[in-house]
Amino acid sequence: MRTDQRDPEIRLSDYRVPDYLVRQVDLTFRLAPKTTEVFSRITFYPNPARAKGPADLILNGNGLEIEAVSINGSPLPREALSTGDETLTVAAAHVPQEGFVWEATNTIAPIDNTSLDGLYMSNGMYCTQCEAQGFRKITWFPDRPDVMATYKVRIEGDAPVLLSNGNLVGQGDGWAEWEDPHPKPSYLFALVAGELEAFEDRFTTMEGRDVLLQIWVRPGDLERCEYAMDALKRSMRWDEEVYGREYDLDRFMVVAVDDFNMGAMENKGLNIFNSKYVLASPETATDTDYANIEAIIAHEYFHNWTGNRITCRDWFQLCLKEGLTVYRDQQFSGDMRSHGVKRIEDVIRLRSQQFSEDAGPLAHPVRPEKYIEINNFYTATVYEKGAEIIGMLRGLVGEETWKTALDLYFERHDGEACTIEDWLKVFEDASGRDLSHFGKWYSQAGTPRVRVAEDYQDGTYRLTLSQETRPTPGQPNKEPLVIPVAYGLIGHNGADMESGVLELARAEETFEWTLPEKPRASLMRGFSAPVILEQGLSAAERSFHLAHDVDPFNRWEAGHAHALDLLGRMSQDADVEPEAEYLEALCVVADDPQPDPAFRALALGLPTVQNVISDMAANEMVPDPLAIHEARTRLKKTIAETLGDRPERMYAENAVAGPYTPDATAAGHRALRARCLDFITALDPEAKAAAEQFDAADNMTERVGALTQLVAAGRGEDALARFYEDWRQDRLVMDKWFAVQATATPPEAAVATVERLTGHPDFDWKNPNRLRSLIASFAGGNAAGFHRPDGSGYRLLMDWLIRLDPVNPQTTARLTSLVGNWKIFDGQRQALIRTELERLASLDGLSKDTAEMVGRLLAED
């Protein structure tokens, strides 16, 4: 047997069709923690699209021993086989070229699989995670998304519940058989086995088919499944009504798992979820938890068509399924709640995660051109910016063409593995429009900047828009993109004189209108494109939009943008004070009864320290996180003083009577109360109102909100102890207990607090949720504490990444992005972060996942 070495870098340009496709996969699992036996029987046939002539059979496997292997019942000689990096090759001379049956037996140890990738165990339960390349840890297979097949699975074991994809076709004492009639790639395979209970309901599809719905959880968790089931049924009905997509199996299952690297996984018919996105009750879950459950249940269900029935040809096309499905779940959440508020929340997330990614060494196109480890490209760029591109496309082609194109996409590509080119071709055929220029959004990294110049003379208003995208790693030269600019031209009476959508497709373009007066330009309404708008508005102009703009996003954006600019200036000069117009506009928002409370809560809020850091870096200013924190504290106090008795009055007026409900209206009132409590506490160092709310709260939203205020005010010791005693047995609530301390503890005590908590008996660092709740919450949510100038925060993070990498490389690699924008800071902080990154990079046996990320972070520009 010979061993080959594979080039570790995978390139989109090197794609070639598989030589062999798969018609049917039959799997038998004999489960045991240390010695699970996997028998595979795979029916191959030659790919008609391949090059002519004999071809080797190339299968993928990771950590598998070669045991019994045969073709058409004949054992293969050892000399017919060769191994490479995660490959097993059968020489063409031993492969029948007209089609054949491959059979293999191998043994794996799920209990030893700490990577939580492939088949592993979570507190005694067998569970799989196969996206992106986990199936190769289970058995030998051409583990690539463009190889799709039907599956039949037999599971044998002593677990009382044995689950896999598709329909249950047989079961008995210690065994169950499942069959999935829909061809799928191996990354969608799923298996779960353990002591579980089912929360059940039924759904009747638009064609009258009866579907069994099951949410499988550990004993004791059944009473916390009702909201997830309700969200699932609403998602199924919404997908029928809005997209015409009907469910296609006899049952749909969700399983809640405690140890899970991701949020959830859309395996065909058997979705596996991180428990935090399934389990909820008023006593244990916050409004944010409920909203996340609703959105993520919807997201994974929507994948049934945009991801499962139509999947991606290769992993470079990941944004095809994820961007479209994120866009669909955003639509759904907007319909269920408030489109204006949802849009603002999505943009906040995009800017804090994806814009920062675009501005640093981890910048990459929505469709990358190369990778070493695909797990490192499950990023905000692929998901969030991918969704923005979908939204822009819909805006450009119009509503009717959008619907026509989506119907055509489902009709043309059902059962196929597709590319971005296939997706855009559907829209070209539906609209008659050439989208090759628009397609550059998928291949060009970076966040475009749109600059604005205005002129008004003799009744003619001219608006000149120009665009520029700064260099990113590997892409020094940028081309103009097609940028839809939704706009309104506002007259002196506050009403729109003109509105619509402009297309900026060149480096600079001028648009003209004949108008009786110079308007106020409200641009990028609804955040119509993922760009940085440089409009140069004065404090008075922004305050006008904050008080009067009819577009919810631009109204919020006016105040937010001014606060970003103001906090940046205040952090550099202690004598800077907020403008009177800005403070007056906030009073107008507070007094305006028209917007829903959730909008007012957002409009009255201040950017986070991390938001200001990113904004200053985008404007080529060097941020000082501690100075920003101090400026933010000072500005919040000034706003609270200016608002006078309004916070106390709104706090009382927005109390929700009766039992807790997670609906959008009640959640909006609680959000506004939380904003008011923040202002009240800013003027009360004793945090009396927060203590009273903590004592009186009958729901987790208000209890955690009060606890956060108490911890931030340095008054949380007693409340933390009481919270712990009340909830120490609830794993998800305890994640909140750790996270509140990591994010809200004042900067001077944050590192010491987190270090102390890492020694707490309930800190299980091998559980991704618990690790993220403390370490990631600190590094990502307490910027002033993490970026202390002595580097102690950086050392703490890297100490844990070094410890984690041999156990769970996927999570380790993702957490390295917490210092992804390290080059924006002052020289002292840069040197400290570089030292820590180099310490991680020098680790013996560093995983491929983490090595790629650290290499990109340390690469020279």
Protein Blocks (a to p, Z undefined) as FASTA:
>chain_A
ZZddddfbdcfklgccdfbdcfbdcddddddfklccddddddddddfkbcedjddddddd
ehiacddddeehiacdfklpccdehiacddfklpcfkbpcddddddddfklmmnogajdd
eehiacddfbfklmmmmbgcdddfklccddddddddjbfbdcdehjdfbdcehiacdddf
bdcdfklgccddddddddddddddfkopacdddddddehilmmmmmmmmmmmmmmmmmmm
mnopacfbfbdcddddfbdfblbdcbehiacddfklmbccfklpcfklmmmmmmmmmmmm
mmmmnomlpccfblklmmmmmmmmmmmmmmmmmmmmcmklmmmmmmmmmmmmmmmmmmmm
kbccfbdcbdfblmlmmcfklmmmmmmmmmmmmmmnojklmmmmmmmmmmmmgoiacdfk
lmmmmmmmmnopafklmmmmmmmgcjdddddddddeehiacddddddddddehiabccdd
ddddddddddfkopafbgcddddfbfbdcdddddfbdcdddehihilaccdddehpafkl
mmmmmmmpmblklmmmmmmmmmmmmmmmmmmomkbccdfklmmmmmmmmmmmkbcfklmm
mmmpccdfklmmmmmmmnopacdfklmmmmmmmmmmmmmmmnmmmmmmmmmmmpcedjdd
fbfklmmmmmmmmmmmmmmmmmmmnommmmmmmmmpcbfklmmmmmmmmmmnopammmmm
mmmmmmmmpmklmmmmmmmmmmmpcfklmmmmmmmmmmpfklcfklmklmmmmmmmmmmm
mmmlmmpcklmmmmmmmmmmmmmmmmmmmlmmmmmmmmmmmmmmcfklmmmmmmmmmmmm
mpghiafklmmmmmmmmpcZZ
